[in-house]
């Protein structure tokens, strides 16, 4: 997250520099301060905001994997074309904020050049060498091996310095990667110049080198446990290695009254806005459903809401009327034969979810939150997945962190993976996080990812 923010700040400065360079190239003079106050300030802010939004839209700030230079060039090229057309449309409808002739084209090209240098340099560690943190893993067991794989897969964000062996800890890591033992942890950290220690012990009692870890902590080395490190790198929680005390003492999982008020205000605003925008197409959708297959237009189904209180969720019907006759509640599968021809399109485009705006308005749901499940599935999942009930401490959502980060779930294994994201969302819940998820949802809908 910090790296993304730094990249966005850098892109904002690149956008300002690009505007200045475009004025110099096109008009032959550097604009004065007065050119960027009042109407000029609005013009500059508009250019910066559109550029950052388009960069976010094409996932330039995506951190799941490192982009190669060729990938980066491709994404920036798409971003520049999109930004040019968006700004051209805005200038057409708001000519008062239009810049001088030719300035937009030059500024766009210059911005793309500066942005590539900025991102390529930061990703390669040339601009932000401190972002490539050297990580020393305390432990050699299965959990340590998992954390080592995570460090290796993080690209330029982290570098694995090695593993520190502890007595009574089994060895599941490459022997050549073990660089020290618990007795000399402090010296090993100094020798490896590690920035971070990740405590990855299967059992800490009688093994944890408390004095050495404390010395490392007081010397400026960051010390984290494996679940916290996993959360930071992946954006989800390692529920297999979390105990109740971790929930109690970790930061987050605190929703204030102000946060609830702001979240509710955002829900009502977006639900009303969405209702107004989609109202003209609803009669056509209803007619198409009626003509496509027999049955009701709206589908009403019981779901589990906040505090496990049941409510009825509304959707446009996408399956045949007798879809679960004789089978009862079953998971939706890929290429599900129960889905109608029109239903496949409605699911892929997420149009079937529009009636849930009513659920948001009446307070059964939020715009963003864990997706509500059916009572039959909830009872089944509570028995086999630890902490599954904890996802019901907030209102369920039309969209959510799990929906934009993980494809449609149709099994217990998928439910486990989605729970990791749901608990991460609850832990870090904020209005800013909700807004980011809404923007991510727009991308998911446009690229039709995940629906079944």
Beta strands, then each sheet from edge to edge (+ up, - down):
strand 1: 133-138
strand 2: 158-165
strand 3: 178-181
strand 4: 196-199
strand 5: 222-225
strand 6: 298-304
strand 7: 310-316
strand 8: 366-368
strand 9: 397-399
sheet 1: 3+ 2+ 1+ 4+ 5+
sheet 2: 6+ 7-
sheet 3: 8+ 9+
end
